[in-house]
Amino acid sequence: MLGVSRLRVSFGRFEALGGIDLDVADGERVGLVGPNGSGKTTLLDAISGLVRPASGGVAIGGRPTLGFSPDAIARLGVARCFQTPRLFERMTVLLNARAGQYGRGGTAGDGDEPLGLLERCGLGPLRDRLAAELPPAARRRLELARALAARPRLLLLDEPCSGLAAAETEEAVALLQWAASGRTLVIVEHRLPVLRRLCSRLVVLDRGRIVADGSPATVEAGRALTDAYLGRRV
């Protein structure tokens, strides 16, 4: 489903990604973990077309996407949720969800699917509220509903549980387990208990490079994860 080959991304003299190789199988759930600045969000940005690599490439379903715009990559079946939700603030909750249909080449307003997604995400009663009026946890659920309205094959999530209280995190994890069913998932998250419940594989990044890759148990038993967070050379 996803192939990343020798991917390098630079911002001026700073090398954010230093030659990443990553393959994700169809239906696999992969967690990206590592300290701030390790390149996790930049990797999602490169996959979704928001930054242009200095070299290397990305393929979605075997199709190279170098030079593709974000909307062209979305039409290949890729949906993205951000660490800080990016909503249409002056549009209603329902219109925000319907906007996700553009991601698959449809027209906003087609069918009742977005309304059903809002109900599943606990936002049905808020359908006529403006997105700007939603509390943080509801904003995250709305961005997820909009992403799912595009019927993605590959779902990219950037810290979907950031800033949530314990009860809200439990609800979010249950919702994400449902959302990931039948899809390929790549998720950035710092909370290892969340990743254990969602992912079968963890990839540890440090200073723009992959330093560990394996099952959650294998990665947590090794030193690379601890060393990355403590700033030790691995």
C-alpha positions in Angstrom: 0.0 0.0 0.0 2.8 2.4 0.9 6.4 2.4 -0.3 8.9 5.0 0.9 12.3 4.8 -0.7 15.5 6.7 0.3 13.4 9.7 1.2 15.2 12.9 2.1 13.6 16.1 3.1 15.6 19.3 3.9 14.6 22.7 5.1 17.6 24.9 4.3 20.6 23.3 5.9 18.5 21.2 8.2 17.9 17.6 7.1 14.5 16.6 8.5 14.6 13.1 6.9 17.9 11.5 6.0 17.1 8.6 3.6 14.0 6.8 4.9 13.0 3.4 3.6 9.6 2.2 4.7 7.1 -0.3 3.3 3.6 -0.7 4.7 1.5 -3.6 3.6 -2.2 -3.3 2.7 -4.2 -3.4 5.9 -1.2 -3.0 8.2 -1.3 -0.7 11.2 2.0 1.1 11.8 2.8 3.5 14.6 5.5 6.2 14.2 7.2 7.1 17.5 10.1 9.2 18.5 11.0 12.5 20.2 9.9 15.9 18.9 11.9 16.9 15.8 12.6 13.3 14.8 10.8 13.6 11.5 7.5 11.9 12.2 5.2 14.7 11.0 7.6 15.5 8.1 7.3 11.9 6.9 3.5 12.2 6.9 3.8 15.6 5.1 5.9 14.0 2.4 3.6 11.0 1.9 0.6 13.3 1.6 2.3 15.8 -0.7 2.6 18.8 1.6 6.4 18.9 1.3 8.5 18.0 -1.6 11.4 15.6 -1.0 15.0 16.6 -1.9 15.4 13.1 -3.2 13.9 9.6 -3.0 10.3 8.8 -3.6 6.9 7.7 -2.3 4.5 5.2 -3.9 0.8 4.6 -3.1 -0.5 1.3 -4.1 2.6 0.9 -6.3 2.1 4.2 -8.1 4.9 6.8 -7.7 3.6 10.1 -6.4 6.7 12.4 -6.7 5.4 15.8 -7.8 1.8 15.0 -7.2 -0.3 17.7 -5.5 -2.0 16.8 -2.1 -5.4 16.6 -3.8 -4.1 14.2 -6.5 -2.6 12.0 -3.7 -5.9 12.2 -1.8 -7.7 10.8 -4.9 -5.4 7.8 -4.8 -7.1 6.9 -1.5 -5.0 8.8 1.1 -6.6 10.8 3.9 -4.8 12.9 6.6 -5.7 14.2 10.0 -3.4 16.7 11.6 -2.0 17.3 15.1 -4.0 20.5 15.2 -7.3 19.8 13.4 -7.7 21.9 10.2 -11.4 22.5 9.8 -13.5 24.9 7.9 -14.3 27.0 10.9 -17.2 29.0 9.5 -18.9 26.0 8.1 -21.3 23.7 9.9 -20.2 20.3 11.3 -22.2 18.5 8.6 -20.7 20.6 5.7 -17.2 19.9 7.1 -17.9 16.2 6.9 -19.4 16.4 3.5 -16.3 18.3 2.2 -14.4 15.0 2.7 -16.3 13.6 -0.3 -14.1 15.8 -2.6 -11.2 13.6 -1.6 -12.6 10.8 -3.7 -13.6 13.0 -6.6 -17.2 13.3 -5.5 -19.3 16.4 -4.8 -20.0 17.7 -1.4 -23.5 17.0 -0.4 -23.8 13.7 -2.1 -25.7 11.0 -0.1 -26.2 10.5 3.6 -22.8 8.9 4.3 -21.3 12.0 6.0 -24.3 12.2 8.4 -23.9 8.6 9.3 -20.2 9.1 10.0 -21.0 12.1 12.2 -23.4 9.8 14.2 -20.8 7.2 14.6 -18.3 9.8 15.8 -20.8 11.1 18.3 -21.4 14.4 16.5 -24.9 13.9 15.1 -26.5 16.3 17.6 -24.0 18.9 16.6 -24.5 18.7 12.9 -25.7 22.3 12.6 -23.2 23.9 14.8 -20.2 25.8 13.4 -16.9 24.0 13.5 -15.4 26.9 15.3 -17.7 26.3 18.3 -16.6 22.7 19.0 -14.4 21.7 21.9 -11.0 20.1 21.2 -12.1 16.4 21.4 -15.1 17.0 19.1 -12.8 18.9 16.6 -10.6 15.8 16.4 -13.6 13.5 15.8 -14.9 15.9 13.1 -11.6 15.9 11.2 -11.7 12.1 11.4 -15.2 11.9 10.1 -14.3 14.2 7.2 -11.3 12.0 6.4 -13.4 8.9 6.4 -16.0 10.5 4.1 -13.3 10.2 1.4 -13.3 6.4 1.8 -9.5 6.2 2.1 -7.4 3.1 1.7 -4.5 4.7 3.6 -5.3 6.8 6.8 -2.5 9.1 8.1 -3.1 10.3 11.7 -0.8 12.8 13.6 -1.2 12.5 17.4 -5.0 12.0 17.4 -5.0 11.7 21.2 -2.9 14.8 21.9 -4.4 17.0 24.6 -7.2 14.5 25.5 -8.1 13.6 29.0 -8.1 9.9 30.1 -11.8 9.3 29.4 -11.6 11.1 26.1 -8.5 9.0 25.1 -10.4 5.8 25.8 -13.2 7.0 23.5 -10.8 8.1 20.8 -8.9 4.8 20.8 -12.2 2.8 20.4 -13.2 5.2 17.6 -9.8 4.8 15.9 -10.0 1.0 16.1 -13.3 1.2 14.2 -12.0 3.7 11.7 -8.9 1.6 10.9 -10.9 -1.5 10.2 -10.2 -2.6 6.6 -7.8 0.2 6.0 -4.0 0.8 6.2 -3.1 3.0 9.1 0.0 5.0 9.8 -0.2 6.9 13.1 2.1 9.3 15.0 1.6 9.1 18.7 3.7 9.5 21.8 1.5 7.4 24.1 2.8 3.8 23.9 -0.3 2.3 25.5 -2.4 3.8 22.7 -0.1 2.4 20.0 -0.1 -1.0 21.6 -3.9 -1.1 21.2 -3.9 0.2 17.6 -0.8 -1.1 15.9 0.9 -4.4 15.1 4.2 -2.6 14.3 6.2 0.3 15.6 8.8 2.4 13.7 11.1 4.6 15.8 12.5 7.7 14.3 15.4 9.7 15.7 17.1 12.7 13.9 15.4 11.9 10.7 16.3 8.2 10.5 14.7 4.9 11.4 16.4 3.4 14.3 14.1 0.5 15.2 11.3 -1.3 13.4 9.3 -4.2 14.7 6.4 -5.4 16.9 5.5 -3.2 19.9 7.0 -5.8 22.3 10.2 -6.1 20.3 10.7 -2.3 20.0 9.9 -1.6 23.6 12.3 -4.3 24.8 15.2 -2.8 22.8 17.3 0.3 23.6 16.6 2.4 20.5 13.3 3.8 21.7 14.7 4.8 25.1 17.9 6.2 23.6 16.0 8.3 21.1 14.0 10.0 23.8 17.0 10.4 26.1 19.1 11.9 23.3 21.7 9.2 23.2 23.4 8.1 20.0 22.2 4.8 18.7 
